Amino acid sequence: MTISGRLAKLAMQSPSSPARLFGLLRPSLIWPTPSPSPSPSLDSNNNSPSEKKPLRSTAYLDGLRGFAAFLVYWHHHILWAHKGLAADFIESGFGYLDKHLFSTYPFIRIFFGGGHYAVSTFYVISGYVLSTKPLTLIHTGEQAKLADNLGSALFRRWLRLFIPLICTTFLYMTSWHVFGIWTEPSKAEPSYGAEIVSWYKEMKAFSFVFNQGDKPWFSYNFHLWSIPLEFKGSIVIYTSLLALARCSRNARLWCQVGLIYYFLYIVDGWYCALFVAGMLLGDLDLLAAKDDLPAFLARLEPFSTVIYYHLLVISLYLGGVPVRTQDINDLATNNGWYYLSFFKPQAVYDYKWFYLFWAAVLLVASIPRISWLKRFFETGFCQYLGRISFSLYLVHGPILWTLGDRLYAAVGWATEEQMKHIPGWVNKLPLSKAGPFCLEVGFLLPNIILLPVTLYCAEMVTRAFDEPSVRFPQWLYKQTQGRPARIPPPLPA
């Protein structure tokens, strides 16, 4: 039997295998106009390959979001297996403790520690996507339709974000008691009833986004701290669009720039700045489509190729910002970051978000103007990752802390906590740790199981919770609409 087969058998034999639980789910500077390019796509209803047809002009954003979700998955698995000092190498810059590791090289490091880069990119994409339709209505002066669009969007937004979160965390919490699963990050209550009460208390506080700090925490899946910030950023987009609806073109653009400056340099609102930057990129794309860009941007078009390649390089470098601590003085000690450390504004507490703001904005601005990169994110695989990206973000943590924790312990990545609570798994099938840092044989082989299982569960959650969380709020909003007032016939003269 192959090594991967033995790992799979070991996982299925355990009475605490999470597979039994998840099995229940089976059922910029220049703005030339981005042009759509045809490629195969996946049908969102039956998940079967559809006939070749032109993709939407913004399909690359779906692919980018999916690839970013995969980076989050990979980053968390690397940190989970490589704990302690080993994890510090990924979170620090190239040359930390005089170790020059391949996975920590500038540019390359984002493929191993790019989770925060991915989250910043999520927010820019959200700002772009949420504002596209309202901005189109603003450009055409359709104020009544704009009000209807923003009202519908705001009504549906909380439900769309929190229904999948509520369902997945409830199932994850339930699995601890139904299957007797121990997990290191979360400590179970003595009884299932007490667990439900504890989960409910945390959930009601977590879901009330105005009662949280800049980084809310939810112990039933602490990776989901970004969801309340997603909702806050959405509100910033909707209210800004309404406030700027009657402004002239130049006034609207300058107000968006002003908001970005306010959120990034005056107050610590980095995530709001990312959302507004996405809205600004979308506005400029719409203006470019009708040849209505501000003159100083249009004059730079002959240099667009050179400019966007340079912006992409800058983005990839800044995206690898060392994040081991929040002390800007520590950043200055990393190779290649001393002078950059002087650019951090006083308002931003956690310095990494300032550099990641520029990294994410430049990335989203550059991709549609670099044809080969845009085509990559329009490939079928990236489009599929984009379709399941939200569910992948929701489930990858619970699978890592249950099945992943046990497989990593079995192949030799054991910790004291694992030796204490799941000793039957520790070193059951020790594998070699030979290979480059973060690419060791003993780390890669468990992912032959973990990645397909995670993608499968993400697919099931997409069907069971994610797609219904789109349809249900739409249906509910329609039910709340009153019938149009009946206009009585005119009285006879």
N, C-alpha and C positions, 0 to 999 in steps of 0.2 A: 504494500500500500504506500502511496506517495505521502510526503510530509504533510501536504495540505489536506489530504484525505484523512490522515490520522488526527490532525487538528480539528477537522469538522466532526469526526466521530467522537472525539473527546468532548467537544462542545455539546453535542446532542445527547450524550449520555448523562450529563450533569442534571440533577433535578432542578437546579437553579438557572438553567439555560434560558435566556430571554427570548430565544427563538419560539418557544411555546406561546409566550405572550403576543409577540408580533404576528404569529401565525393566525391569531384571532381576527386580524384585520383583513384577511384575504377577501375578498368579494371581487482762452485761446486768442489767437490774433486774427486769423483770417477765417471767414466763414463761407467757403464755397458750399453750394447746396449738396448735401449728401444724396446719392442716388441709390435706389434699390437695386439689388442684384439677385437674379434667380438662383435658387438652390433647393434641394429636397427639404421638406419640412415634415414635422410630426403633427398629425391631426390630434387636437386636444380632446376630442370626444372619445375616440376609440384607440388612440395611441398606435395606430397602424400607419405605415408610410403612406402619405398621400401623393397624388400626382404632382409632378414638378410644377411649381407655380412661383411667380415672383414673391419674394418676401417683402414685408413692410420695410419702409426705409429705415425704421428704428429697430429692426430685428436684431441688429448687432448688440443692442443694449440688453436684450434677453440673454443672448449668449454670454456677454460679459458678466451679467449677474450670476449666471449658472457657474461659470468658471471661477468667479470670486467665491461662491459658496463652497466649491471644491477646495479652494485654498484654505478656507476656514477649517474644513474637515481635516485637511492634511496637517495644518499647523497645530491643531489641538491634539492629534494623535502623536505627533513628534514630541510635544511637550509632555504628554502623559507618559510615554515610554521613557523618555530621557529626562528624568527628574533631577532635582538638585543642581549640582554644578554643571552637569551636562546641559540642562535646559538654559543655564545662564549664557552658554556660548551662542545659542540661537537668538536669544534676546539682546545680546550685546553686539558690538561692531566687529569688523574684521580685525584680527590681531589681539583679541581679548586674552589676557594672561599669556601673551606671546604665542598663542596658538593660531595658526593661519589655516583654517579649515575651509574646504571647498564650499560647504553649504553656507558659510558666512561671508563669502566674497560679495562685494557690491554688485547689484543687479541680480546675481544668482540667488541671493539670500531671500528675496521675496517669494521664491517658490518653496521655501522651507519655513519662513516665519512671516508670511504675508497676510495673516488673519486680520490685523488691524487695518492694513491697506485695503483689504476687501470690504470691511465694514464701512470705511469712508467712501468707497466706490458705490456701495449700496445706496447711501444717502444722496449722492449726486444723481444717480440714476433715478431714484424716487422723485427728487425735485424736478427732474426733466420730464418724466412720464406724467406725473400728477398735473403739471402745468400746461402740457401740450394742447389739450382740447380747450381749456379756458383761454389760453393765449390766442388760439385761432379765432375764438369768438370776439376777443378784445380787438384783434386786428381788423375784423370785419364789422365792428361796431354793433354786434348783436347783444345788447345789454340784457334783454329779457331772457334770452337763452343762457347767457352767462350766469345769471342768478339761479336759474333752474339747475344748471350743471353743478355749480358749487354747492347748492343746497343738497342735492342728491349725493355728491361725493362726501360731504361732511357727515351726512346721516349714516352712510354705509361704512365709513373708515374704521371706526372702533371695532365693529363686528367683524369686519374682514380680517383685521390683525389678531384679535384676541380669541375668536372661536377656535381656530386650530391650536393655539397655545393652550387654552383651557383643556381641550380634549386630550392632547398628547401628554400634558403633565399629569392629568388625572389617571390616565392609563399607566404611565410610568410609576406613579406613586402606588397605584393598586398592585402592580406586579411585585412590589417588595413583600406584600403580605400574602398574596395568593400563591406565589411561588417560592417564598422564603429567600428572596434575593438580597444579599448584602451589597451595598455600594459605598465606596470610600467617601465621595464628596457629600453624601446626604445621610443623615442619621435617622433611621425610622423610629416612629413612635411605638410604644408597647403594644397598641391595638390598632386595628384598622379604623375603628370609629374615631379614636384620638387623632389618627393620621388625617382623616377627612377634615376634622375640625381645624387642625394645624394648616393643612393645605388651603382651606377656605379663607382663613384669616390672612395668610400671606397673599393669596390671590386677590382678595378684594383691595388690599393696600397697593399691591403691585399694579393692578389694572387702573387705579385712579392716578393718572399720570401727573396731576398737579400736586400730589402729595409726596413726590419723590425728589431725590437729589439728581445731579447730572448723570449719575450712574446707578440706577436702581438695581437691586439684587433680588433674585428669586431662588431660594435654595432648592426648589424642585427641578430646576434646570437653569443654572446660573449663566449659561451662555445667552440667555434670552434678555439680558439687560438692555439690548439695543432696541427692543420692540417698543417700550414706552417712548424712547427718544424718536423712533420712527413716527409715532402718533403726534408727538409735539411738533416735529418738523413738518408734518402734513398740515397741521393747523396754521403754522407760519406761512406755508404756501397758499392755502385757501384765503386767509385774511389779507395777505399781501396782494394777491390777485384782485380781490374785491376793492382794496384801497387804491390800487393803481389803474383800475379799469378805465377811467376817463382821462388818464394822463396822456400827453403827447408821447410820441415814440422816444424822443431824447430824454424827456423827463422820467419816463418809466424805466429806461435803461439806467439812468444815473441813480434813481432811487434804489434799484436793485444793487448797484455797486455800493451805495451808501449803507444798505442793510448788511451786506457782506462785511464791510469795514467795521460796522458797529458790533456785529456778533463775534468778530475775530480779534479786534484790536481794542475795543472799549469794554466789552463784557465777555465772560467766558461762555460763549454760545457757539462753540465750534460746529456742533451738529446742525444748528440752524443756518450757519454760514454755508455748510455743504449743500443743504436743501436749496437755499436761495441761489447758490452758484449753478446748480442744476437747472433751475428755472431760467436763469440768465442765458445759459447755453441753449436751452430750448427756444427762447425768444430770438436769439441771434440766428439760429437755424431757420426759423420761420421767416424772419426778415430776409435772409439770404435767398430763400426759395422764391421770393417775389422781387428780388433785386432791389431791396430797400435798406441795405446796410448803411450805417454811418460812413461818411466819406473816408475817414482816416483808416477804417478797416478795409474798405474796398480797394484803396490804393496799395495795400500790401499784398494783394493777391498774386502778383508775379513771383513772389518769394515764398509762396505757401508751402511747397514741398520741403524746402530747407527748414523753414520755421517749425513745421509740425514734427519732423524727425528730431529736432533739437528739444522740443517740448516733451516728446515721448522719453527721450534719454533722461531729461531732468526728472520726469515723473518716476521712472523706474529707480533712479538713485534715491530720491526722497522717500519713496515707498519702503525702502529698506532701513528706515531710521531705527537706531538701537532703542529698545524700550525696556531694558532691564529695571530701571528705576524711573521715577518722575522728577529727579533732580537734574536741572539743566547743567549743572557743573559736571555731572557724570557723563552727560552727552559730549561735553567738550573734550573729555579724555579719550574718546573713541577716534580712531584714525579716520581722517576725512571729514570730521564734523566740528572741529574747533571753531573755524570762522563762521560756519553755519549756525552755531549755537548763539551767536550774537543777534540773530534775526528774530528770535522768539519774542513775541510781544509780552508785556507784563501781565495782560489780562488772562492769558491761557495758563491754567494751573498745571495740567498734564501736557508737557511740551510736545509729545508725539503727535497730538491732534493738529497742531499748527502745521507741521511739515506734511502730515498726511492730507490735510486740506488741499495744499497745492499739488501734491502727488495725484490725488484722485481727480481733481478738476482738470489738470493737464492731460491725464489719461483719457477721460471721457471726451475731451475736446479733440484729441489727436486721432483716436481710432477711426472715425468715419472718413478721415482725410488721408489715411494710409491704407491703400486698397488691399494689400495682402493681409494686413492685420484685421481689417473689417471682414474680409472673406473668412478668416479663421473663426471668428465669433459667429458667423452665419452658418457654419457647418452643422450637420445634423446632430452631432454629439453635443456641441455647445448649446444648441437650441433645446435639446432634451434636458440638459442640466438646468437650463433656464426655466423650463416648465416645472421642474420639481425643486427648484432652488429653495423656496420657502420651507418646504417639508424637509429637505435635506438639512437645512439650518436647525429645524426643530428636533429632528430625531438623532442626529449624529452624536450628540452628547450622551443621551441615555444608552445608546448602543455601545459607545466607548466605555462607559462606566459599568456596564454589566458584562456583555460578551467580550468586549475588547480588554477590559481589565483582567479577565480570567485567561484569555489567550496570551496576553503579554506576560503574565505571571508564569504561565505554563512553559513558555519558550526561554525564560531566563531573565525577564525584566521585573523581578519581584521586589516589593518593598516590605518594610516591617509590618505595615498594616495588613498587607495581603497574607503574610506569614501567620499573622494572628487570627484573621477572620476566614480566610479560604486556603488553609494549608494544603488541602487536597489537590489544589491546582498548581502550587508552586513547583517549578522545575520538573514538571511531568514530561516535557519533551524539550529539553534544553537545545537551543540552536546556537550556531556560531554568531558572534558579534563582529566578524570580520567585514571589512568594507569601509567606505567613506562614512564620516559622521552623518547620521540621519539616513543613510542608505545601507545600513548593515543588513546582512542576510536575515538575522533574527528579528529585525523590525519589518522588513518588507514581506516576508512570507505570511505572517498573520493577516496582513492586509489583503492577501488573496481571498481570504474568507470575509474579512470585515468590510471591505469596500462593496462587494456585491450584496451582502446582507443589508448594508446601510442604504444602498440605492434601491433595493427591493422595498425596504420599509418606507423610504421616502416616496416611492411610487404609490404604495398602499395608502399612506397618509394624504397624498395629493388627491387620490380618488375619494377617500372616505371623509376628509375634513377640509382640505384646502379648496378644492373646486366648489363644494357646497357652500363654503364661507363667502364665495363670490356671488353665487346664485341666490342664496337665502336673503342677504341684505337687499339685493335688487328687488326680489319679490316683496319683501316687507315694506320697502319704500313705496312701491306701487300701491300696496294695500292702504297706506296712510293717506293717499291722495284723495281728496274729496271730489265728488262729481262736479263738473263745470256748472256754474250757476246758470239756471234756465232763464233766458232773456224773454220776458213776456212780449207778445206781439204788440205793435203800436196801436194805440186807441184810435178808433175812427175819427176822422176830422169832423 
